[in-house]
Amino acid sequence: MANVAAPTTNTASAAPATAAAPAADNVDTVDGARFASFTGDAAKGEAVFSQCRTCHVTEPNVNRIGPSLHKIVGSEAGKVAGYSYSPANADSGIIWSPEKLFQYLENPRRVIPGTKMAFAGIPDPQKRADLIAWLGAQ
């Protein structure tokens, strides 16, 4: 009986696999920062929000390019009435706890691949904590 080589797959030309999104209850950040390690300053967070104002407001029932962020802390992702979310966001199963927002704001497309949000993220963990403190009061 002749030896037959098993078929091989040429992986050199295969597209690299994209990393899977973290689970809805996973709050690990790329930089290793933990929300609990920071005390957010809401006054400073309002200033950080200035980079979000192009697309978001915090008034209830007012959607712009992005959805209203009124009472976002503790709410379910992809559920603001009147806003048309990407399926990735609407079906993410995420609850916007402060810890999950902290992770998301670091790199939104890592946490919800396929989101419509074009924002690259906030690399500074203190600024993320400050923004979350301010959003929590809205």
N, C-alpha and C positions, 0 to 999 in steps of 0.2 A: 504494500500500500504506500502510495506516495505521500510525502509530507505536504500539507497544504497550509500556507501561511494565513493567519487570520487577517481579515481586512484591517487596514489602518485608516485612521482619520487624520487628515492634514489639519492640524490645529494652528499652524502658523498664520493662516489667513482668516481664521475665525475672529469675529468681533469679541473684544473683551467683555466678560460678564459684568453687568452693573450690580453694585452691591444692593442687597435687599434693604428695604426701609426697616428701621427699628420697629419692634412690636409696639402696639398702641400703648402698652403699659411700661415700655422701656424708656428711661429718661437719661441714658448715658449720652454724654456729649463727646464730640471729637477731641476737644482739648482737655477732657477729664475733669473740668470744673463741675461742681455740684451746686445747685441752687441754694441748698441749706448753708453753704459756706459764705453767703453774701447777705448783707442787709440792704434791701432796696430803699432808695430815697425817692419818694414820689415826686418831689419838686424837680429833681434832676431828671426823672423819668419823663416828665412833661417835655423837657427840652429834647430828650432822645426821640420822643414821638414826632418831632418836627420832620424827621426823615420818612415818616409813614404817612404824613398828611396829604401827600400827592394822591394817594389811593384810598385812604381810610379816614373815617371820622368816628367819634365816639357817641354821637347823638343817636338815640334809638330810631329805628325804622328809616335810616338814611344810608343808602348804599351808593357807592361811587364806583370807581374802577374795581375796588375791593369792597367787601362787605363792611357794615358797621361793626365796630369793635366794642360797642356798648355791652357791658356785662359779659365780656368774652371769658374772663377767668371763671372756670367751673362749668362752662357750657360745652356742648358737643360740637365737634368740628363739622363744618359743612351743613349747618342747619339754620343759618340766619334767614329769616323769611324774606322773600323777594330777591334773593341773590342767586345767580346761576353759577354753581360751583362746578369744578372739574369732577369727574367721577372719582378720581383718586382722592380728592379731599372729602367729598360727600360720603364715600364708602370706607374711610380710614378707620372708623371706630374710636377715634381719639376724643378724649375729654381734656379740655384745656386747663389742666391743673397748672399751678405756677411752675412746677418742675418740668412738665411737658412743654409749656411755652418757652421756658429757658432753653431747652434742647432745640426746639423748632426755630427759635429766633437766631440761633447760632448758624444754621444752614437749612432753610426751609425745604429745599429740594432734596436734601438727604432724608428728611423725616417724612415728607410726602412727595415721592417721585411722581411727576405728572401734574403737580399743582400748577395753577395758572399764575401764581404769584412769581413775578420775575425778580423780586428782591433777593440779593445775595446773602444777606444775613448781617448780624452784628457780632463781630469777633470778640469784643470786649465783654467779659462775663459780668462785670459790675454794671455796665450800661444796660445789659439785658435785665439784670435784677432790678435796676432803677425803673426801667420801662414797665416791667411787670407790676411793680408797686404802684405805679401811676394808673395802669390799666385796671388794676384791682379796685380802684376807687371810682371808676367810671360807670 
